[in-house]
Amino acid sequence: MEREIKFRAKLKVKLGELPIGSWVYFTLKEPYYNGLIDWDTLGQFTGKLDSNLKDIYSDDILKTCDGICLVIWNKQFASFSLSRNRWLFDHFFGEALESEESDVIGNRFDNHELLLN
């Protein structure tokens, strides 16, 4: 089975009809957006889908039955993790919840206010 490696980032320049700040999605096989994207917004596809079969990327905000989680890259364990206020430590998918038990409701760049709860 081939692993699908996808990314997304916000444009820092206008690209055709796409205004500055638009999300662009790309793979390693597609054209490279160097110089066109805001690298601080770069997120990688986790390989997981939410309950609506929507791709989950790093920096996505998920709604779960227990509250709101942020998807982060855990450098120590080289893995995507879930971070949440009131948790003593971050958890991995499958440890705290399955991705199918969540809904992507935003991301930390466009909807950071969702993380304040």
Buried (B, 14 or more C-beta within 10 A) or exposed (E): EEEEEBBBBBBBEEBEEEEEEEBBEBEEEEEEBEEBBBEEBBBBBBBBBBBEEEBBBBBBBBBBEEEBBBBBBBEEEEEBBBBBEEEEEBBEBEEBBEBEBBBBEBBBBBEEEBBEE
